[in-house]
Amino acid sequence: MKEEERSEVFLDSAPWKPGQHGTESTRSVSYELRMRLWLAAIGAILLLLCGTLFHTWGIDNFTIFVALLTLGILWLFLAERALHRIVTPLQTLTNVIAAIRSEDFSFRVRGARRGDAAGDLAKEINLLSESLQAQKRDATEARALVDRVLSTMDAPVLAFAEDGALAMVNRAARTALGLQLTDIGCAAEELHVESLLELEDSTLMPQPPRGLSGRWMLRRSAFRLQGRRHLLVMLTEIGSALREEERQAWQRLIRVLGHEINNSLAPIKSIAGTLQLRLTPETDSENNTSRDAQLRKGLAIIEARADSLNRFLQGYRKLSALPTLQRQPIAVLAFMQQVTALDHGVPVTITESEDRVALIDPVLMEQAMINLLKNAAEATLERSTHEGSAARPIEVMWRVAGDDLVIEIRDYGLGVLNESNLFVPFYTTKPEGSGIGLLLTQHVVEAHSGTIQLANHPSGVGCIVSITVPA
């Protein structure tokens, strides 16, 4: 934005109108001193005229001297009073303008009225002060609104100055990126967030910055603050939205496949059963007996596989029929003791953790915990069988992180083999697995507005499952 050209006008110049350009002042005598000199010159001329007039009238010199001295003193008094009446309003206006320059718009000039030059000036200064006061109030309210909006946003928002220094960071950004208000003014490189300045607008970040995980979209725009160019950066977590779209797509696919396959399975199972009933249980020919036995066996396999496939499809249909969430205040310790008391095939221990009340759906969360403990037990048993050693107990613990409850399950199994396919429907590494346990668990956790993460333990033994839900 181009700055307006500055114009200057002398206080004692001809009346100035907007659009006219002033000239540079070359005078070094102050306005007040010039006024005193003008009044002194006028007084000297008047005294000279009076002295000449008195001499013409034939008045003696002593009387003329006394008269001129008296008139001079009177003139000085009147001139000083007149100068005071001229300068005092100017000093008052100066004080008001100085307050305006200091952004204190509460001062007003008393007695401002239209009809004379000083009154018009005072009136305009009062109007200017009122206008600036209203603008300041509006700007303060707008800034407070922006601060309130930014503080309540769940998306991280940051602002950087033109030199790359951090200028503003909201609460969500401080929490997600581990920043502090004292970091304002530090360079992006020092805070390890320089990637936010390098990417273009609406870019899917290939590598999230410090403290973040998942998939993030970067939005950026430029703005000016106090005449300097700034860059506003907002991060949006799109992983949950993508997972929701993926889940809905799988649900539609499962509904279509389930409907079509069930329409075919029902008659296949019915025909296989009918054919078995029509076979003669006993025949005279040995060959016929062998043939019928083979037919019965084949039909029984067809009927069993049709029934198994039907149960398989019914299990997948659970993905599209998750019950409505029913949150209740639940004591975490009692809830965990109830879940771990079930027979999981491997001992489950609760690590000493702080007891607290969480607002969760106990039925759905219990099913999610059972799925996770079942997976942990199977992985632990597989490792113990492979190594020929006793199975180590599964550890369950929880902690409070801000407003969230973090639940961790630690097993000593073989760990995660393929992290990218953990929550993909139909994917399983177990011979008898269905591939829906972890996916259902993820749906339950996300229904609680939470997240779930699986990672191999840093020691290389076992896996850690972390569930984070609002407490």
C-alpha positions as CSV (number, residue, x, y, z in Angstrom):
1,M,0.0,0.0,0.0
2,K,1.5,3.3,-1.1
3,E,1.8,6.0,1.6
4,E,0.1,9.3,1.1
5,E,2.3,12.3,0.2
6,R,2.7,14.6,3.2
7,S,1.8,18.3,2.8
8,E,2.7,21.2,5.1
9,V,1.0,24.6,5.5
10,F,2.2,27.6,7.5
11,L,0.1,28.7,10.4
12,D,0.0,32.3,9.1
13,S,-0.3,31.4,5.3
14,A,-3.3,32.0,3.1
15,P,-6.3,29.7,3.7
16,W,-5.4,26.1,2.6
17,K,-7.7,23.7,0.8
18,P,-7.4,19.9,0.4
19,G,-5.4,19.1,-2.7
20,Q,-3.0,22.0,-2.4
21,H,0.7,21.3,-1.6
22,G,2.5,23.2,1.1
23,T,6.1,24.4,1.0
24,E,9.0,23.8,3.2
25,S,9.3,26.3,6.1
26,T,12.5,28.4,6.2
27,R,11.6,30.5,9.3
28,S,13.3,30.0,12.6
29,V,11.3,32.5,14.7
30,S,8.4,31.0,16.7
31,Y,4.8,31.9,16.1
32,E,4.4,33.4,19.6
33,L,7.6,35.5,19.3
34,R,6.4,36.8,15.9
35,M,3.1,37.8,17.4
36,R,4.9,39.7,20.2
37,L,7.1,41.5,17.7
38,W,4.1,42.5,15.6
39,L,2.3,43.9,18.7
40,A,5.5,45.7,19.8
41,A,5.9,47.3,16.4
42,I,2.2,48.4,16.3
43,G,2.6,49.8,19.8
44,A,5.8,51.7,18.8
45,I,4.0,53.2,15.8
46,L,1.0,54.2,17.9
47,L,3.3,55.8,20.6
48,L,5.2,57.7,17.8
49,L,1.9,59.0,16.4
50,C,0.7,60.0,19.9
51,G,4.0,61.8,20.7
52,T,3.8,63.7,17.4
53,L,0.2,64.6,18.0
54,F,1.0,65.8,21.6
55,H,3.9,67.9,20.4
56,T,1.7,69.5,17.8
57,W,-0.8,70.5,20.5
58,G,2.1,72.3,22.4
59,I,2.2,70.0,25.4
60,D,5.5,70.2,27.3
61,N,8.0,67.4,27.0
62,F,7.6,66.1,30.6
63,T,3.9,65.7,30.2
64,I,4.4,64.0,26.8
65,F,6.9,61.6,28.4
66,V,4.5,60.7,31.2
67,A,1.6,60.3,28.8
68,L,3.6,58.1,26.4
69,L,5.0,56.0,29.3
70,T,1.4,55.5,30.6
71,L,0.2,54.6,27.1
72,G,3.1,52.2,26.6
73,I,2.4,50.4,29.9
74,L,-1.3,50.2,29.0
75,W,-0.5,48.9,25.5
76,L,1.8,46.3,26.9
77,F,-0.9,45.1,29.3
78,L,-3.5,45.0,26.6
79,A,-1.1,43.4,24.1
80,E,-0.2,40.7,26.7
81,R,-3.9,40.0,27.4
82,A,-4.6,39.8,23.7
83,L,-1.7,37.5,23.1
84,H,-2.9,35.4,26.0
85,R,-6.3,35.1,24.5
86,I,-4.7,34.1,21.2
87,V,-2.1,31.6,22.5
88,T,-4.1,29.9,25.2
89,P,-6.6,28.3,22.9
90,L,-3.7,27.2,20.7
91,Q,-2.0,25.6,23.6
92,T,-5.2,23.9,24.6
93,L,-5.6,22.5,21.0
94,T,-2.0,21.4,21.1
95,N,-2.6,19.4,24.3
96,V,-5.7,17.8,22.8
97,I,-3.8,16.9,19.6
98,A,-0.9,15.5,21.7
99,A,-3.4,13.3,23.5
100,I,-4.8,12.1,20.2
101,R,-1.3,11.3,19.0
102,S,-0.9,9.3,22.2
103,E,-4.1,7.4,21.3
104,D,-5.9,9.0,24.2
105,F,-9.2,10.2,22.7
106,S,-11.0,11.1,25.8
107,F,-10.0,14.9,25.8
108,R,-12.4,17.5,24.3
109,V,-12.1,21.2,23.7
110,R,-14.7,23.2,25.7
111,G,-16.6,26.0,24.1
112,A,-16.1,24.8,20.6
113,R,-18.6,26.5,18.3
114,R,-19.1,27.3,14.7
115,G,-18.8,30.8,13.4
116,D,-15.1,31.8,14.0
117,A,-11.8,30.3,13.0
118,A,-10.8,29.1,16.5
119,G,-14.2,27.6,17.2
120,D,-14.3,25.8,13.8
121,L,-10.8,24.4,14.5
122,A,-11.8,23.2,18.0
123,K,-15.0,21.7,16.7
124,E,-13.2,19.8,14.0
125,I,-10.6,18.5,16.5
126,N,-13.4,17.3,18.8
127,L,-15.1,15.5,15.8
128,L,-11.8,14.0,14.8
129,S,-11.2,12.8,18.4
130,E,-14.7,11.3,18.5
131,S,-14.2,9.6,15.2
132,L,-10.8,8.2,16.2
133,Q,-12.2,7.0,19.5
134,A,-15.0,5.1,17.7
135,Q,-12.5,3.6,15.3
136,K,-10.3,2.5,18.2
137,R,-13.2,1.0,20.0
138,D,-14.3,-0.9,16.9
139,A,-10.7,-2.1,16.3
140,T,-10.4,-3.2,19.9
141,E,-13.7,-5.1,19.8
142,A,-12.7,-6.6,16.4
143,R,-9.3,-7.7,17.8
144,A,-11.0,-9.2,20.9
145,L,-13.4,-11.1,18.6
146,V,-10.5,-12.4,16.5
147,D,-8.6,-13.4,19.6
148,R,-11.7,-15.2,21.0
149,V,-12.3,-17.0,17.7
150,L,-8.7,-18.1,17.4
151,S,-8.5,-19.2,21.0
152,T,-11.6,-21.4,20.6
153,M,-10.6,-22.9,17.3
154,D,-9.5,-26.5,17.4
155,A,-7.3,-26.0,14.3
156,P,-3.7,-24.7,14.9
157,V,-3.3,-21.1,13.6
158,L,0.0,-19.3,13.4
159,A,1.1,-15.9,12.0
160,F,4.6,-15.1,10.8
161,A,6.2,-11.8,10.1
162,E,7.9,-11.0,6.9
163,D,11.3,-12.0,8.3
164,G,9.9,-15.5,9.3
165,A,9.6,-14.7,13.0
166,L,6.6,-16.1,14.8
167,A,4.1,-13.2,15.4
168,M,1.0,-15.0,16.8
169,V,0.0,-18.5,17.9
170,N,-3.4,-19.7,19.1
171,R,-4.1,-22.2,21.9
172,A,-4.6,-25.2,19.6
173,A,-1.2,-24.5,17.9
174,R,0.5,-24.2,21.3
175,T,-1.0,-27.5,22.4
176,A,-0.4,-29.4,19.1
177,L,3.1,-28.1,18.3
178,G,4.4,-27.7,21.9
179,L,4.9,-23.9,21.6
180,Q,4.8,-21.2,24.2
181,L,3.8,-17.6,24.2
182,T,7.4,-16.8,24.9
183,D,8.3,-18.3,21.5
184,I,6.7,-15.3,19.8
185,G,9.5,-13.4,18.0
186,C,11.6,-16.5,17.5
187,A,12.5,-17.6,13.9
188,A,10.6,-20.5,12.4
189,E,13.9,-22.4,12.0
190,E,14.5,-22.2,15.8
191,L,11.0,-23.6,16.4
192,H,11.4,-26.3,13.8
193,V,8.3,-25.2,11.9
194,E,10.0,-23.8,8.8
195,S,8.1,-26.3,6.6
196,L,5.0,-24.2,7.2
197,L,6.6,-21.3,5.3
198,E,7.8,-23.4,2.4
199,L,4.6,-25.1,1.3
200,E,2.0,-23.6,-0.9
201,D,-1.7,-22.9,0.0
202,S,-4.0,-25.9,0.1
203,T,-1.2,-28.4,0.3
204,L,-1.3,-31.8,1.8
205,M,1.7,-31.9,4.1
206,P,4.0,-34.8,3.2
207,Q,5.6,-34.7,6.7
208,P,3.7,-33.1,9.6
209,P,5.7,-30.6,11.7
210,R,6.8,-31.2,15.3
211,G,4.4,-32.8,17.7
212,L,1.8,-33.7,15.0
213,S,0.8,-37.0,13.6
214,G,-1.7,-38.0,10.9
215,R,-2.5,-36.2,7.7
216,W,-2.7,-32.4,7.7
217,M,-3.8,-29.8,5.1
218,L,-2.0,-26.4,5.1
219,R,-3.9,-23.2,4.3
220,R,-2.1,-19.9,4.1
221,S,-2.9,-16.3,3.3
222,A,-1.1,-12.9,3.5
223,F,-2.2,-9.9,5.5
224,R,-0.8,-6.6,6.7
225,L,-0.4,-5.5,10.3
226,Q,1.0,-2.2,11.3
227,G,2.2,-1.7,7.7
228,R,4.2,-4.9,7.6
229,R,3.3,-8.0,5.6
230,H,2.5,-11.1,7.6
231,L,1.6,-14.7,6.7
232,L,-1.3,-16.5,8.3
233,V,-1.0,-20.3,8.4
234,M,-3.8,-22.7,9.4
235,L,-3.5,-26.5,9.7
236,T,-6.4,-28.8,9.3
237,E,-6.4,-32.4,10.3
238,I,-8.0,-34.3,7.4
239,G,-7.2,-37.8,8.4
240,S,-10.4,-38.3,10.4
241,A,-12.5,-36.9,7.5
242,L,-10.8,-39.2,5.0
243,R,-11.3,-42.2,7.3
244,E,-15.0,-41.3,7.6
245,E,-15.4,-41.1,3.9
246,E,-13.5,-44.4,3.6
247,R,-15.8,-46.0,6.2
248,Q,-18.9,-44.8,4.4
249,A,-17.6,-46.2,1.1
250,W,-16.9,-49.5,2.8
251,Q,-20.3,-49.6,4.3
252,R,-22.0,-48.9,1.0
253,L,-19.9,-51.7,-0.6
254,I,-20.6,-54.1,2.2
255,R,-24.4,-53.4,2.0
256,V,-24.4,-54.1,-1.8
257,L,-22.2,-57.2,-1.6
258,G,-24.1,-58.5,1.4
259,H,-27.4,-58.1,-0.3
260,E,-26.3,-59.7,-3.6
261,I,-24.4,-62.6,-1.9
262,N,-27.2,-63.3,0.5
263,N,-29.6,-63.5,-2.3
264,S,-27.4,-66.2,-3.8
265,L,-26.5,-68.0,-0.6
266,A,-30.1,-68.6,0.5
267,P,-31.1,-70.8,-2.5
268,I,-27.7,-72.5,-2.6
269,K,-28.1,-73.6,1.0
270,S,-31.7,-74.6,0.5
271,I,-31.0,-76.6,-2.6
272,A,-28.1,-78.4,-1.0
273,G,-30.3,-79.4,1.9
274,T,-33.1,-80.6,-0.3
275,L,-30.8,-82.7,-2.4
276,Q,-29.3,-84.4,0.7
277,L,-32.8,-85.3,1.8
278,R,-33.7,-86.9,-1.6
279,L,-30.6,-89.1,-1.6
280,T,-31.5,-92.8,-0.8
281,P,-30.0,-93.6,2.6
282,E,-29.4,-97.2,1.6
283,T,-28.9,-98.7,-1.9
284,D,-28.3,-102.2,-3.2
285,S,-25.4,-101.3,-5.4
286,E,-22.0,-100.8,-3.8
287,N,-21.1,-98.2,-6.4
288,N,-24.3,-96.3,-5.8
289,T,-23.6,-96.3,-2.1
290,S,-20.1,-94.8,-2.7
291,R,-21.5,-92.3,-5.1
292,D,-24.3,-91.2,-2.8
293,A,-21.8,-90.8,0.1
294,Q,-19.7,-88.6,-2.1
295,L,-22.7,-86.5,-3.0
296,R,-23.8,-86.2,0.6
297,K,-20.3,-85.1,1.5
298,G,-20.2,-82.6,-1.3
299,L,-23.6,-81.2,-0.5
300,A,-22.8,-81.0,3.2
301,I,-19.6,-79.0,2.4
302,I,-21.7,-76.7,0.1
303,E,-24.3,-76.1,2.9
304,A,-21.6,-75.6,5.6
305,R,-19.6,-73.2,3.5
306,A,-22.8,-71.3,2.6
307,D,-23.7,-71.0,6.2
308,S,-20.1,-70.0,7.1
309,L,-20.1,-67.3,4.4
310,N,-23.4,-66.0,5.7
311,R,-22.0,-65.7,9.2
312,F,-18.9,-64.0,7.7
313,L,-21.1,-61.4,5.9
314,Q,-23.2,-60.8,9.0
315,G,-20.0,-60.0,10.9
316,Y,-19.1,-57.4,8.3
317,R,-22.5,-55.9,8.3
318,K,-21.7,-54.7,11.9
319,L,-19.5,-52.1,10.3
320,S,-22.6,-50.3,8.9
321,A,-24.8,-50.9,12.0
322,L,-22.8,-49.3,14.9
323,P,-25.2,-48.5,17.8
324,T,-25.8,-44.8,18.8
325,L,-23.4,-43.6,21.4
326,Q,-24.8,-43.6,24.9
327,R,-22.3,-41.6,27.1
328,Q,-22.3,-42.2,30.9
329,P,-20.0,-41.1,33.7
330,I,-17.9,-44.2,34.3
331,A,-15.2,-44.8,37.0
332,V,-12.2,-45.8,34.9
333,L,-10.6,-48.1,37.5
334,A,-13.8,-50.1,38.0
335,F,-14.3,-50.3,34.3
336,M,-10.8,-51.5,33.6
337,Q,-11.1,-54.1,36.4
338,Q,-14.3,-55.4,34.9
339,V,-12.7,-55.7,31.4
340,T,-9.4,-57.3,32.5
341,A,-11.2,-59.8,34.7
342,L,-12.5,-61.6,31.6
343,D,-10.6,-64.6,30.4
344,H,-8.3,-63.4,27.6
345,G,-5.9,-66.4,27.5
346,V,-3.1,-64.3,28.9
347,P,-2.9,-62.6,32.3
348,V,-3.8,-58.9,32.2
349,T,-2.4,-56.5,34.9
350,I,-3.4,-53.0,35.6
351,T,-0.5,-50.6,36.2
352,E,-1.1,-48.2,39.0
353,S,-2.9,-45.2,37.6
354,E,-5.0,-42.3,38.8
355,D,-8.7,-43.2,39.1
356,R,-11.1,-40.7,37.6
357,V,-14.5,-40.5,36.0
358,A,-14.8,-40.4,32.2
359,L,-17.8,-39.7,30.0
360,I,-17.9,-42.8,27.7
361,D,-20.3,-45.4,26.4
362,P,-19.4,-48.4,28.6
363,V,-20.9,-51.1,26.2
364,L,-19.1,-49.9,23.1
365,M,-15.9,-49.1,24.9
366,E,-15.9,-52.4,26.6
367,Q,-16.2,-54.2,23.3
368,A,-13.3,-52.1,21.9
369,M,-11.1,-53.0,24.9
370,I,-12.0,-56.7,24.5
371,N,-11.0,-56.6,20.8
372,L,-7.7,-55.0,21.7
373,L,-6.9,-57.3,24.6
374,K,-7.8,-60.3,22.4
375,N,-5.4,-59.2,19.7
376,A,-2.7,-58.5,22.3
377,A,-3.2,-62.0,23.9
378,E,-3.0,-63.7,20.5
379,A,0.2,-61.9,19.6
380,T,1.7,-62.7,23.0
381,L,0.8,-66.4,22.8
382,E,2.2,-66.6,19.3
383,R,5.5,-65.1,20.4
384,S,5.7,-67.3,23.5
385,T,5.0,-70.4,21.4
386,H,7.6,-69.4,18.9
387,E,10.3,-68.8,21.6
388,G,9.1,-71.7,23.8
389,S,8.8,-69.4,26.8
390,A,6.0,-68.4,29.2
391,A,3.7,-65.6,28.1
392,R,4.3,-62.3,29.8
393,P,1.2,-60.5,31.2
394,I,-0.5,-57.7,29.2
395,E,-0.2,-54.3,30.9
396,V,-3.1,-51.8,30.9
397,M,-2.5,-48.3,32.2
398,W,-4.1,-44.8,31.7
399,R,-3.2,-41.2,32.4
400,V,-4.7,-37.8,32.1
401,A,-3.3,-35.4,29.5
402,G,-5.0,-32.0,29.7
403,D,-8.7,-32.6,29.0
404,D,-8.1,-36.1,27.6
405,L,-7.9,-39.6,28.9
406,V,-5.1,-41.7,27.4
407,I,-5.5,-45.5,27.7
408,E,-2.5,-47.6,26.8
409,I,-2.3,-51.4,26.3
410,R,1.2,-52.9,26.3
411,D,1.8,-56.5,25.0
412,Y,4.9,-58.6,24.5
413,G,3.9,-60.2,21.2
414,L,5.5,-60.1,17.8
415,G,4.6,-56.4,17.2
416,V,2.9,-54.7,14.3
417,L,4.0,-56.1,10.9
418,N,2.3,-53.7,8.5
419,E,1.1,-50.5,10.1
420,S,-0.4,-49.1,6.9
421,N,-3.1,-51.8,6.7
422,L,-4.1,-52.0,10.3
423,F,-7.5,-50.4,9.8
424,V,-8.2,-51.6,6.3
425,P,-11.4,-53.8,6.1
426,F,-10.9,-57.4,5.2
427,Y,-7.2,-57.2,6.0
428,T,-5.9,-59.7,8.6
429,T,-2.6,-61.6,9.3
430,K,-4.4,-64.3,11.4
431,P,-5.6,-67.5,9.7
432,E,-8.9,-67.3,11.6
433,G,-9.2,-63.5,11.6
434,S,-12.0,-61.6,10.0
435,G,-10.4,-58.2,9.6
436,I,-13.1,-56.2,11.4
437,G,-11.9,-56.1,15.0
438,L,-9.5,-53.2,14.8
439,L,-11.8,-51.3,12.4
440,L,-14.7,-51.6,14.7
441,T,-12.5,-50.5,17.6
442,Q,-11.4,-47.4,15.6
443,H,-15.1,-46.6,14.8
444,V,-15.9,-46.8,18.5
445,V,-13.0,-44.6,19.5
446,E,-13.7,-42.0,16.8
447,A,-17.4,-42.0,17.8
448,H,-16.1,-40.8,21.2
449,S,-14.2,-38.0,19.3
450,G,-11.0,-39.8,20.1
451,T,-8.0,-41.3,18.3
452,I,-6.3,-44.7,18.4
453,Q,-2.7,-45.4,17.5
454,L,-0.7,-48.6,17.3
455,A,3.1,-48.7,17.3
456,N,5.8,-51.2,18.1
457,H,7.5,-50.7,21.4
458,P,10.9,-48.9,21.2
459,S,12.6,-52.0,22.7
460,G,11.5,-54.1,19.7
461,V,9.4,-56.4,21.8
462,G,5.6,-56.1,21.6
463,C,3.2,-53.3,20.7
464,I,1.6,-50.3,22.4
465,V,-2.0,-49.3,21.7
466,S,-2.9,-45.7,22.7
467,I,-6.5,-44.6,22.9
468,T,-7.1,-40.9,23.5
469,V,-10.7,-39.8,24.3
470,P,-12.1,-36.6,25.8
471,A,-12.5,-37.1,29.6
